[in-house]
Amino acid sequence: MATVALSYASAATITMTLNPAGVGLANGASRESSSVDNSSDLYVDALVGGIVQVGAIAADNTIEIYAYGSYDGTNYMAGLTGSDGTVTWGTTGNTGDNGLLDLPLLGVISVDPNDDNTDMRWGPYSVAQAFGGVLPQKWGIVFVNRTGAALNSTGSNNVTKFTGVKYTVI
């Protein structure tokens, strides 16, 4: 009798520059990743996680991680573009922080002053769960830095990856 089991792909990097222009993502700034195209891999889920470093912080704060998706493979939620770039809330399609209301929250990284320039590992967060159990054809993530300090300016200290999940008949 056949058995259905989960199988996990190798971790893949999500393109998201958390040190634009060689400077760590500023406090209060937001950044979207390039979208991940699931139209050929056909994963049923993607587990997102990584490492982030924050500079000198004075008080406990957070980094919020949101998911975004496309219903048709072309148009994205909240006016996002599907490309690695700065998100400027308050522009067309992104109405203040209310633009975040359209995005499902994946998770929150809590940071405190003892976390200065320390590798903080986060995840895994299920992208499919954020969309009611179905992974969109194209999806990505948005970081919102609310730590009171910039992220570390060295890009290799801020890494975002995902592991695709499929069902396999064995």
Helices and strands as residue ranges (DSSP letters): E 4-8, E 12-13, G 20-22, E 30-32, E 36-37, E 45-52, E 61-70, G 77-79, E 85-87, G 96-102, E 105-111, G 113-115, E 120-126, H 127-130, E 138-146, G 155-157, E 159-169
